[in-house]
Amino acid sequence: MTRAERLEAATRTDARVLDVTEIAGNPGATRAFTTQFAVDDVSVPLASVSGTVSVDGLLEGVVEGVVLVCRIRAELYETCRRCLEEGVRPIEVEVTELFTSFHAESDDETYHLVDSKLDLDQCTRDALAFELPDAPLRCEGSPESCPNLAAIREHGYQVEPDDRVDPRWAPLSGLITDQDKEN
């Protein structure tokens, strides 16, 4: 089965593939759309997106292909880097991307239309991946503001003052004058 045949079969059953035949190559033509589909395995060590993703937006025909302007909504599953409390919150991503009809071998930064079909999967994954926090912090502020601090202290964690000087930098502390400390 060729790639075009697979994409045609996917169009009939997959909400992530949009048929843009009437828009591609027709500058000024537009169409609004709304779709939902499942994604999985978009993750970093302490945060992930999986489950149903909602995408709604506008497709606009341009000379080069189709411009996609949409809003992607999903649920973000994250674990606090401080207290390891897990939680879920909604995220929303605004996306504007060009899908070209032309396929240049060196053009890896552009999304492509295949037989007038626009596949939202990779574009959605890329947009969501950029929104994932590297180190989520669910309990904002100082460690004292963490709602799980009592449970953490039961396991031996102690909050230490922030004014301690790291022993590796201690020899440099003699270079700081009293006037530098005031500034």
C-alpha positions in Angstrom: 0.0 0.0 0.0 1.5 3.3 -1.0 1.6 6.4 1.3 -1.2 8.0 -0.6 -3.4 5.0 -0.3 -2.7 4.8 3.5 -3.5 8.5 3.8 -6.7 8.0 1.9 -7.8 5.1 4.1 -6.8 7.1 7.1 -9.0 10.1 5.9 -12.1 7.9 6.0 -11.4 6.8 9.6 -9.1 9.3 11.2 -10.2 12.7 12.5 -6.6 14.0 12.4 -6.4 14.0 8.5 -8.3 16.8 6.8 -9.2 16.8 3.1 -8.2 20.3 1.7 -8.8 19.6 -2.0 -11.0 22.7 -2.4 -8.6 24.9 -0.5 -5.1 23.8 -1.7 -3.9 25.9 -4.6 -6.9 28.2 -4.3 -5.6 31.4 -2.7 -8.2 33.1 -0.5 -10.4 30.1 0.0 -11.0 29.4 3.7 -12.8 26.7 5.7 -13.3 26.4 9.5 -13.0 23.1 11.2 -13.3 21.4 14.5 -11.9 17.9 15.3 -10.9 15.6 18.1 -8.4 12.8 18.1 -6.3 10.8 20.5 -2.6 11.4 21.1 -0.2 9.6 23.3 3.5 9.6 24.2 4.0 13.4 24.1 6.1 13.7 27.2 9.2 14.9 29.1 10.3 13.3 32.4 7.8 15.1 34.7 5.0 16.1 32.3 3.0 14.5 29.5 0.0 14.9 27.3 -2.1 11.9 26.3 -5.7 11.3 25.6 -8.1 13.3 23.5 -7.0 16.5 21.9 -9.4 19.1 20.5 -8.3 21.2 17.5 -10.4 24.0 16.1 -9.4 26.6 13.6 -9.3 27.9 10.1 -7.7 26.6 6.9 -6.7 29.2 4.3 -5.5 28.5 0.8 -2.4 30.3 -0.4 -0.2 29.9 -3.5 2.3 27.6 -1.7 -0.4 25.4 -0.1 -2.6 25.8 3.0 -2.1 27.9 6.1 -3.4 26.3 9.3 -4.4 28.7 12.1 -5.8 26.8 15.1 -6.2 26.3 18.8 -5.2 23.0 20.4 -6.6 22.0 23.7 -5.4 19.1 25.8 -4.9 17.9 29.4 -1.4 18.2 30.8 -0.4 15.6 33.4 2.4 16.8 35.5 4.4 15.9 38.6 5.7 18.7 40.9 9.5 18.7 40.9 9.5 19.7 44.6 6.9 17.5 46.3 6.2 14.9 43.5 2.4 15.7 43.8 0.7 14.7 40.5 -1.9 16.8 38.9 -3.8 17.6 35.7 -4.5 20.9 34.2 -5.8 22.1 30.8 -3.4 23.6 28.3 -4.2 25.6 25.2 -1.8 26.2 22.3 -2.2 28.6 19.4 -0.7 27.4 16.1 -0.1 29.0 12.7 1.7 26.7 10.2 2.1 26.5 6.5 1.5 23.1 4.8 3.1 23.2 1.3 2.1 21.3 -1.8 5.7 21.3 -3.0 8.1 18.7 -1.6 11.8 19.8 -1.6 14.2 17.2 -0.2 16.0 19.7 1.9 12.8 21.2 3.4 12.5 19.4 6.7 11.1 22.5 8.6 7.8 22.6 6.6 4.8 20.4 6.9 3.5 18.9 3.6 0.2 18.1 2.0 0.0 14.6 0.5 -2.6 14.3 -2.2 -4.6 17.3 -0.9 -4.7 15.8 2.6 -3.5 17.7 5.7 -2.3 15.5 8.6 -2.6 17.3 11.9 -0.8 14.6 13.9 2.8 15.8 13.7 1.9 19.5 13.9 -0.1 18.9 17.0 2.6 16.8 18.6 5.2 19.5 17.9 3.1 22.3 19.3 2.2 20.3 22.5 5.8 19.2 23.0 7.0 22.9 23.0 4.4 23.7 25.7 5.5 20.9 28.1 7.3 22.3 31.2 10.8 21.0 31.8 10.5 21.0 35.5 6.9 21.6 36.7 6.4 23.4 40.0 2.9 22.9 41.2 3.5 24.4 44.7 4.6 28.0 43.8 6.8 30.1 46.0 9.2 28.9 48.7 9.3 25.3 49.9 7.3 26.4 53.0 4.3 27.1 50.7 4.2 23.5 49.6 0.9 21.9 50.8 2.8 18.6 51.2 5.6 20.0 53.3 4.5 18.2 56.5 4.6 14.8 54.7 7.9 15.6 53.1 9.4 16.5 56.5 8.2 13.2 57.9 10.6 11.5 55.5 13.6 13.6 56.6 13.6 16.6 54.3 14.5 19.8 56.1 14.3 23.3 54.7 17.7 25.0 55.0 18.2 28.8 54.9 19.1 30.2 51.5 21.9 32.4 52.8 24.4 29.6 53.2 27.5 29.8 51.2 28.4 26.8 49.1 31.8 25.6 50.4 33.1 25.5 46.8 32.6 29.2 46.5 33.6 30.2 50.1 37.2 31.3 49.1 35.5 33.9 46.8 33.4 35.4 49.6 36.5 37.4 50.8 36.4 39.4 47.6 33.0 40.8 48.3 33.1 44.1 50.2 30.4 45.4 52.5 29.3 48.0 49.9 28.8 45.1 47.3 26.6 43.3 49.9 24.3 46.4 50.2 23.8 46.6 46.4 
